[in-house]
Amino acid sequence: MRKLNYEINLDLFEKIEEEIVPILFTEHQFDLIIKKFSNKTLSQSEKNEFSRTISKKMNAINTILEKETDNIFVYREENMLSARLSEAKKFIKQLSRKFKNKHIIISGSFLYKQKYEDIDVFVIEKLEKEDAYFNNFHVSYLTEDVYRSLFFASARKLCISNRKITSQEIKEKITTDTVISLYQELFNDLDRDFEGVKKTLRGFLLQSAFISKAPIPDSQELSQQIDLILRSNKPKEIVKNIFVNSIAVNKNRKSIISKMKNIINSYLEIMKEYPKFKDYYLDIISSFREVVNIAS
């Protein structure tokens, strides 16, 4: 069987079945393509059929598409620095040649800030790999699962891509419990002035927006929110307000109230064991009590 030198997005492929069956492929051929790209074992007769007809047609289609590799898709161009946009378009072309037939995305502060640390590049791969650094590029290798993540829902809003990006439903498990857990971690990071607080804060802001059904902020909006909070004289108070407002709007108020009361009781018990941290515990407890007051 002729080796295919490209991959397909199975989720997208299945969504457009009505558009390509039977115009391009028969129902049987469509099923064989799904089977092939799902890494399932094909019988010898299926291999022969795939090689004889399907692969030739797919390679022809891919050849046509490769002629269009100069296509560059820009999202929120109005928010980008014009000089950086021009540079990023050149980089996309270079990276598309380096990472042949891969989905390449440039996002992050390089596109909209005068000062930046490096150029964030995301390469969608079949398998996870360690990050790479070269020529001011910070290359993160991501699997196709990222398309349904909260991180990607934010990154895709302001970026440059060598492929059109379609909106996909977020499949990442984000609940009130994950927001509460991240809030507690963030509160501790802010209290200790932890070096990695920006990463925790970024995740918290994304999850809070998602859980409260607010618009997911893009990378620039996130950066502005993070800078605003960390430059404030009272960053914990701002974070408290975001937490309370995102959790208190939950429809299942009885469950939220019960959960908040259990957390409060847990902190009160811990406070007995570690009285020297009383001020810290009372500080974080106040946000859970506020949720109870609003939801009651």
NORZIBEL-V147092 format. One record per residue. NEAR is the number of other ideal C-beta (glycine too) atoms within 10 Angstrom. Layout:
# NORZIBEL-V147092
NEAR + NEAR
This chain:
# NORZIBEL-V147092
14 + 11 + 5 + 16 + 10 + 13 + 14 + 14 + 16 + 13 + 13 + 12 + 14 + 11 + 12 + 9 + 13 + 7 + 8 + 14 + 15 + 10 + 7 + 12 + 18 + 12 + 10 + 12 + 19 + 18 + 14 + 20 + 20 + 15 + 15 + 20 + 15 + 8 + 7 + 10 + 8 + 15 + 9 + 7 + 8 + 18 + 15 + 12 + 17 + 21 + 13 + 11 + 14 + 21 + 18 + 12 + 13 + 21 + 14 + 10 + 13 + 15 + 9 + 9 + 13 + 12 + 9 + 7 + 15 + 10 + 13 + 18 + 13 + 17 + 19 + 16 + 11 + 6 + 15 + 20 + 14 + 8 + 8 + 20 + 17 + 11 + 16 + 23 + 16 + 10 + 20 + 23 + 15 + 13 + 21 + 19 + 10 + 13 + 17 + 10 + 13 + 18 + 20 + 23 + 26 + 25 + 25 + 22 + 17 + 24 + 26 + 19 + 13 + 7 + 6 + 14 + 11 + 14 + 21 + 20 + 25 + 24 + 17 + 21 + 16 + 11 + 6 + 10 + 13 + 7 + 9 + 12 + 9 + 9 + 10 + 12 + 18 + 16 + 21 + 18 + 19 + 19 + 12 + 15 + 12 + 19 + 22 + 14 + 17 + 17 + 17 + 23 + 22 + 22 + 23 + 23 + 21 + 23 + 24 + 24 + 20 + 20 + 17 + 8 + 16 + 11 + 9 + 16 + 8 + 16 + 11 + 16 + 7 + 18 + 12 + 18 + 10 + 16 + 23 + 20 + 13 + 20 + 24 + 16 + 15 + 25 + 20 + 14 + 19 + 18 + 16 + 10 + 9 + 14 + 8 + 8 + 21 + 16 + 13 + 18 + 22 + 19 + 19 + 26 + 23 + 22 + 22 + 20 + 21 + 21 + 18 + 15 + 8 + 12 + 9 + 19 + 19 + 21 + 23 + 19 + 17 + 22 + 17 + 13 + 17 + 18 + 11 + 11 + 22 + 14 + 8 + 12 + 6 + 9 + 19 + 16 + 13 + 16 + 22 + 19 + 12 + 22 + 24 + 20 + 15 + 23 + 24 + 17 + 15 + 18 + 6 + 11 + 15 + 9 + 12 + 21 + 17 + 12 + 19 + 24 + 14 + 10 + 19 + 19 + 11 + 13 + 16 + 12 + 10 + 11 + 17 + 9 + 7 + 10 + 8 + 7 + 14 + 11 + 9 + 16 + 19 + 13 + 15 + 19 + 18 + 12 + 23 + 24 + 15 + 18 + 26 + 18 + 12 + 15 + 18 + 10
